[in-house]
Amino acid sequence: MSSLKFVVSSLDIIAAQAGRNKQLAELAEKALAAIKENDQQLPDPEVVFAPLQLATKSGTIPLTTTALDCIGKLISYSYFSAPSSSATQDGTEQTPLIERAIDTICDCFQGETTLVEIQLQIVKSLLAAVLNDKIIVHGAGLLKAVRQVYNIFLLSRSTANQQVAQGTLTQMVGTVFERVKTRLHMKEARANLGRLKASRSSLAVDRSDDQDSQAGKVDGEDATVETVSDATPSESVDKAGGGKLTLKDLEHRKSFDDSHMGDGPTMVSQVKPMKKASRSVSEQSLQESPQDETPESLDAEDEAYIRDAYLVFRSFCNLSTKILPPDQLYDLRGQPMRSKLISLHLIHTLLNNHITVFTSPLCTIRNTKNNEPTNFLQAIKYYLCLSITRNGASSVDRVFDICCEIFWLMLKYMRSSFKNEIEVFLNEIYLALLARRNAPLSQKLTFVGILKRLCEDP
């Protein structure tokens, strides 16, 4: 393996600098001996992971950063995705190694007192874990990685580390949504392939023009039914409340049950390499038709990706809704306001760059209460509206500006799904702002700019 050299180098450093820690030195030597015995191949992942995990607890910069760097690279090589060969002392199954590897990296951050070099290496290693394009980490492990980078951005005293963490966070969440877009393209390709096969089988039975015409008519009717069923959940929810909506209503108007979502263990899924002849995701889906993958299993795998996007988006919406006391409201360098601002910026970035994830009828997620598929936009509606409700009328210009931009994206891309909510925001936040004499002129001009854009791009 190409990873062999850096693993041996890292273990050599750990063994040489273990000092009085005899257990660490013995584990490192054991791992090195196992590598030699395996004839230039890495041995059981547990043997290599043991000294690296212990080295992260040494409290010294060289040992901790060396171990973190090695763990991050091994995750990139998908080495820790292999099933564990050992069990716990009571005979129960071990926690997946990939989850323990991510936990080990995260545990190295002990708040703002964590050494700057270690903070930076934590960010790099977690980025490697999330960006691995062969073994995708889902669920709790993904969320933990994202949250820890967010914590470093928030708590680090190093401006340089804050900037690196912010960029890493943007890259992480962007990758999560890009993967969903890829899965949606593949799902669409499978649907097109299914229709193509159905059409060919119909032609094989009878090639008469009348039957060909009738088959086309049936296909058109099926498409209409699908469109109506996709729109129905949103419309029924909007009409269920009755009467006129208010901002207070939006804070309690949750229709999607996600109470147990995100509680599950860390999962991984393996991405099969694309064939050289494949030029696009659609071509790959049409060319590859694995015998062991049923439509149901593919749909379940799609949902794992969509659930990740939902959990990430929900987390930042929740972070953005925290109400700040007056003494923290105008301290833009304070942790509470920085948390609110980065959360709002990430919400805007995701909506702006990945709007197809929110609006595609193929992007659905199951309600944990009744297991019914729900459109992604309908599922996140409550959290997005709550974020605007809590921040749309903010007296802090930077918060108000980013909320206006989020509202503009709602007007531009989600107008039909948010018809009732948009009316509430217009009446109770933005038009009310224009009517107030003491409202800041800068905020009035910002919102007038949104209206101007709406007129230019109706």
C-alpha positions in Angstrom: 0.0 0.0 0.0 1.2 3.5 -0.7 0.2 4.4 2.8 2.8 2.1 4.3 5.7 4.6 4.4 3.9 7.3 6.3 2.5 4.7 8.7 5.9 3.3 9.4 7.4 6.8 9.8 4.6 7.8 12.2 5.0 4.7 14.3 8.8 5.1 14.4 8.3 8.7 15.8 5.8 7.5 18.4 8.1 4.6 19.5 11.1 6.9 19.7 9.3 9.7 21.7 7.2 7.5 23.9 9.6 8.1 26.8 8.4 6.6 30.0 5.1 5.5 28.5 6.0 1.8 28.2 2.6 0.8 27.0 2.7 3.3 24.1 6.2 2.1 23.1 5.2 -1.5 23.2 2.1 -0.9 21.1 4.1 1.0 18.5 6.7 -1.7 18.3 4.0 -4.4 18.0 2.4 -2.5 15.1 5.8 -2.1 13.4 6.5 -5.8 13.8 3.1 -6.7 12.4 3.8 -4.6 9.3 7.1 -6.5 8.7 5.4 -9.9 9.2 2.7 -9.0 6.7 5.2 -8.5 3.9 4.8 -4.9 3.1 1.1 -4.8 3.8 -0.8 -3.1 6.7 -2.0 -5.6 9.3 -5.2 -5.7 11.3 -6.4 -2.1 11.6 -6.8 -2.6 15.4 -3.1 -3.2 15.8 -2.2 0.0 14.0 -4.9 2.1 15.6 -4.1 1.2 19.2 -0.7 3.1 19.5 -2.1 6.0 17.4 -5.1 6.3 19.8 -2.9 6.2 22.9 -0.5 8.7 21.4 -3.3 11.3 21.0 -3.6 11.2 24.8 0.0 11.8 25.5 -0.4 15.6 25.9 2.7 16.4 23.8 2.6 18.3 20.6 4.8 16.0 18.4 3.1 12.7 19.5 -0.4 14.1 19.2 0.0 15.8 15.9 1.9 12.8 14.4 -0.9 10.4 15.5 -3.7 12.7 14.3 -2.0 13.2 10.9 -1.6 9.4 10.5 -5.2 8.7 11.6 -6.5 11.3 9.1 -4.5 9.8 6.2 -5.6 6.2 7.1 -9.2 7.3 7.0 -8.6 8.8 3.6 -7.2 5.4 2.5 -10.4 3.8 3.8 -8.2 1.7 6.1 -10.4 2.1 9.2 -13.6 1.1 7.3 -12.7 -2.6 7.6 -14.7 -4.6 10.1 -13.1 -5.0 13.5 -11.5 -8.4 14.2 -11.8 -8.0 18.0 -14.6 -7.8 20.4 -15.0 -6.2 23.8 -14.1 -8.1 27.0 -17.8 -9.0 27.6 -18.0 -10.5 24.2 -20.1 -7.8 22.6 -19.4 -6.4 19.2 -16.9 -3.5 19.0 -18.0 0.0 18.1 -17.1 0.5 14.4 -13.4 1.5 14.0 -14.2 4.4 11.8 -16.4 5.8 14.6 -13.7 5.3 17.2 -11.2 7.0 14.9 -13.4 10.1 14.5 -14.1 10.1 18.3 -10.3 9.9 19.0 -9.7 13.0 16.7 -12.5 14.9 18.3 -11.5 14.1 21.8 -8.2 15.9 21.3 -10.0 19.2 21.4 -10.4 20.4 25.0 -11.7 23.9 24.4 -9.9 27.1 23.9 -6.8 25.9 25.9 -6.0 23.3 23.3 -2.7 24.0 21.7 -2.9 25.8 18.3 -0.9 23.1 16.5 -3.2 20.4 17.7 -6.3 22.4 16.8 -5.1 22.7 13.2 -4.3 19.0 12.9 -7.8 18.1 14.3 -9.4 20.2 11.5 -7.2 18.6 8.8 -7.9 15.1 10.0 -11.7 15.6 10.3 -11.8 17.2 6.8 -10.0 14.0 5.5 -12.6 11.9 7.2 -15.6 13.8 5.7 -14.1 14.3 2.2 -13.1 10.6 1.7 -14.7 9.8 -1.6 -14.5 6.0 -1.3 -15.9 5.3 2.1 -18.6 7.8 3.0 -19.2 8.5 6.7 -22.9 9.0 7.6 -24.9 9.8 10.7 -23.4 10.4 14.1 -19.8 10.3 12.9 -20.4 12.9 10.3 -22.3 15.2 12.6 -19.6 14.9 15.3 -16.9 15.9 12.8 -18.9 18.9 11.6 -19.7 20.0 15.1 -16.1 19.8 16.3 -14.8 21.9 13.5 -17.6 24.4 14.3 -16.4 24.3 18.0 -12.8 25.1 16.9 -14.0 28.0 14.8 -16.0 29.3 17.7 -13.6 28.7 20.6 -10.1 28.9 19.1 -8.1 32.0 20.1 -6.0 31.8 17.0 -7.4 33.9 14.1 -5.6 31.7 11.6 -7.2 28.6 13.0 -10.6 30.3 13.0 -10.3 31.1 9.3 -9.1 27.5 8.5 -12.0 26.1 10.5 -14.5 28.3 8.8 -13.3 27.3 5.3 -13.2 23.7 6.3 -16.8 23.9 7.7 -18.0 25.4 4.4 -16.2 22.7 2.4 -17.6 19.9 4.6 -21.3 20.9 4.4 -20.9 21.7 0.7 -19.6 18.1 0.1 -22.5 16.6 2.0 -25.0 18.4 -0.3 -22.9 17.7 -3.5 -23.2 14.0 -2.7 -27.0 14.3 -2.5 -27.0 16.0 -5.9 -25.0 13.1 -7.3 -27.4 10.6 -5.8 -30.4 12.5 -7.3 -28.8 12.4 -10.8 -28.3 8.7 -10.4 -31.9 8.2 -9.1 -33.2 10.1 -12.1 -31.1 8.0 -14.4 -32.5 4.8 -12.9 -36.0 6.1 -13.4 -35.3 7.0 -17.0 -33.8 3.6 -17.5 -36.8 1.9 -16.1 -39.1 3.9 -18.4 -36.9 3.0 -21.3 -37.0 -0.8 -20.5 -40.8 -0.6 -20.1 -41.1 1.1 -23.5 -38.9 -1.5 -25.2 -40.9 -4.4 -23.7 -44.1 -2.7 -24.9 -42.7 -2.4 -28.4 -41.6 -6.1 -28.4 -45.1 -7.2 -27.6 -46.8 -5.3 -30.4 -45.3 -2.7 -32.8 -48.5 -1.3 -34.1 -48.9 2.5 -34.1 -52.1 2.4 -32.1 -50.6 0.6 -29.2 -47.4 2.8 -29.4 -49.7 5.8 -29.1 -51.6 4.3 -26.2 -48.4 3.5 -24.3 -47.3 7.1 -24.7 -50.6 8.3 -23.3 -50.3 6.1 -20.3 -46.8 7.3 -19.6 -48.0 10.9 -19.7 -50.8 10.1 -17.2 -48.4 8.4 -14.8 -46.1 11.5 -14.9 -49.1 13.7 -14.0 -50.1 11.6 -11.1 -46.5 11.7 -9.7 -46.4 15.5 -10.0 -49.7 15.8 -8.1 -48.6 13.4 -5.3 -45.4 15.4 -4.8 -47.3 18.6 -4.4 -50.1 17.3 -2.2 -48.2 17.0 1.1 -47.1 20.7 1.0 -50.6 21.9 0.1 -52.3 19.9 2.7 -50.0 21.1 5.4 -50.5 24.7 4.4 -54.3 24.4 4.5 -54.4 22.3 7.7 -54.0 25.2 10.2 -56.9 27.3 8.9 -57.2 31.1 9.5 -54.4 33.6 9.0 -50.8 32.7 9.9 -48.7 34.8 12.2 -45.0 34.7 13.1 -45.9 33.1 16.4 -47.8 30.3 14.5 -44.6 29.6 12.5 -42.7 28.8 15.7 -45.0 25.9 16.5 -46.0 24.8 13.0 -43.9 21.7 12.6 -45.4 19.0 10.4 -42.3 16.7 9.9 -41.4 14.3 12.7 -37.6 14.0 13.2 -37.6 13.3 16.9 -35.3 10.2 16.6 -33.4 11.3 13.6 -29.6 11.5 14.2 -29.7 9.2 17.2 -28.4 6.2 15.3 -24.8 4.9 15.0 -22.2 6.0 12.6 -22.6 4.2 9.2 -20.4 4.0 6.2 -21.2 3.3 2.5 -18.7 2.3 -0.1 -18.6 4.1 -3.4 -17.9 1.8 -6.3 -15.2 3.1 -8.7 -16.5 4.6 -12.0 -15.7 2.8 -15.2 -13.2 4.6 -17.5 -15.8 4.7 -20.3 -18.3 6.6 -18.1 -18.4 10.3 -18.9 -21.2 11.3 -16.4 -23.2 10.1 -13.5 -26.1 9.3 -15.7 -23.9 7.2 -18.0 -22.5 5.4 -15.0 -26.0 4.5 -13.7 -27.1 3.3 -17.1 -23.9 1.2 -17.6 -23.7 -0.4 -14.2 -26.5 -2.5 -13.0 -25.2 -4.6 -10.0 -27.1 -7.8 -9.5 -27.0 -7.6 -5.7 -28.5 -4.1 -5.6 -32.2 -3.9 -5.7 -34.2 -0.7 -6.2 -35.1 -0.8 -2.5 -31.5 -1.0 -1.3 -30.5 1.8 -3.7 -33.4 4.0 -2.4 -32.3 3.2 1.2 -28.7 4.3 0.4 -30.0 7.4 -1.3 -31.9 8.3 1.9 -28.7 7.9 4.0 -27.2 10.8 2.0 -30.3 12.9 2.2 -30.6 12.3 5.9 -27.1 13.6 6.4 -28.0 16.8 4.5 -31.1 17.2 6.6 -29.3 16.8 9.9 -26.5 19.2 8.9 -29.0 21.9 7.7 -31.2 21.4 10.8 -28.2 21.9 13.1 -27.2 25.2 11.6 -30.8 26.4 11.6 -31.1 25.6 15.3 -27.8 27.4 16.0 -29.0 30.5 14.2 -32.2 30.7 16.2 -30.6 31.3 19.6 -31.9 34.5 21.2 -29.0 36.7 22.4 -29.2 39.1 25.4 -28.6 42.8 24.7 -25.0 42.8 26.0 -24.1 40.1 23.4 -26.2 41.4 20.5 -23.7 44.0 19.1 -20.5 42.2 20.0 -19.6 40.9 16.5 -16.4 39.3 17.8 -18.1 37.5 20.7 -18.8 33.8 20.4 -22.6 34.0 20.4 -22.8 36.5 17.6 -20.1 34.7 15.6 -22.1 31.5 16.0 -25.2 33.1 14.7 -23.5 34.7 11.7 -21.7 31.7 10.5 -24.9 29.6 10.8 -26.9 32.1 8.8 -24.1 32.3 6.2 -24.0 28.5 5.8 -27.8 28.4 5.4 -27.6 31.0 2.7 -24.6 29.2 1.0 -26.4 25.9 1.0 -29.6 27.4 -0.4 -27.8 29.4 -3.0 -25.4 26.6 -4.3 -27.6 23.5 -3.8 -31.1 24.6 -4.4 -31.9 21.5 -6.5 -31.5 19.4 -3.3 -34.3 21.4 -1.7 -36.6 21.6 -4.7 -36.2 18.2 -6.5 -39.3 16.0 -6.2 -36.9 13.0 -6.1 -35.3 14.3 -2.9 -37.4 12.8 -0.1 -36.8 11.8 3.5 -38.9 9.5 5.7 -41.0 10.8 8.6 -39.8 8.9 11.7 -43.4 8.8 13.0 -45.3 7.2 10.1 -42.3 6.2 7.8 -43.9 8.1 5.0 -41.6 9.8 2.4 -41.7 13.6 2.6 -40.3 16.1 0.2 -37.0 17.6 1.5 -38.2 21.1 1.3 -41.3 20.3 3.3 -39.2 18.6 5.9 -36.8 21.5 6.5 -39.6 24.2 6.2 -40.1 24.5 9.9 -36.4 25.1 10.7 -35.8 27.5 7.8 -38.9 29.6 8.7 -37.9 29.6 12.4 -34.5 31.0 11.5 -36.0 33.9 9.5 -38.7 34.4 12.2 -36.0 34.8 14.9 -33.5 36.9 12.8 -35.5 38.6 10.1 -36.2 41.8 12.1 -32.8 41.9 13.8 -31.4 45.3 14.6 -27.9 44.1 13.8 -27.2 45.0 10.2 -25.1 42.0 9.3 -27.8 39.6 10.6 -30.6 41.5 8.9 -28.7 41.6 5.6 -28.0 37.8 5.4 -31.6 37.1 6.4 -32.8 39.3 3.5 -30.6 37.3 1.2 -32.1 34.0 2.5 -35.6 35.5 2.1 -34.8 36.5 -1.5 -33.8 32.9 -2.3 -37.1 31.8 -0.8 -38.9 34.2 -3.1 -36.9 33.2 -6.2 -36.9 29.4 -5.9 -39.4 28.3 -3.3 -42.3 30.7 -3.8 -45.0 28.1 -4.5 -44.0 25.9 -1.5 -43.7 28.9 0.9 -46.6 31.0 -0.3 -48.3 31.4 3.1 -45.0 31.8 5.0 -43.8 34.5 2.6 -47.0 36.5 3.1 -46.3 36.4 6.9 -42.7 37.5 6.5 -43.7 40.3 4.2 -46.5 41.7 6.4 -45.0 41.2 9.8 -41.3 41.8 9.2 -40.4 43.6 6.1 -43.3 45.8 5.3 -43.6 46.6 9.0 -40.0 47.7 8.9 -40.7 50.1 6.0 -43.6 51.6 8.0 -41.5 52.3 11.1 -40.1 55.8 11.2 -37.2 54.9 13.6 -36.1 51.8 11.5 -32.5 52.1 10.2 -32.3 53.6 6.7 -29.7 51.0 5.7 -32.1 48.2 6.4 -34.9 49.8 4.5 -32.6 50.3 1.5 -31.5 46.6 1.8 -35.1 45.4 1.6 -36.0 47.8 -1.2 -33.1 46.2 -3.1 -34.8 42.8 -2.6 -38.1 44.2 -4.0 -36.2 45.6 -7.0 -34.7 42.3 -7.7 -38.1 40.7 -7.5 -39.5 43.1 -10.1 -36.6 42.5 -12.4 -36.8 38.7 -12.0 -40.4 37.9 -11.2 
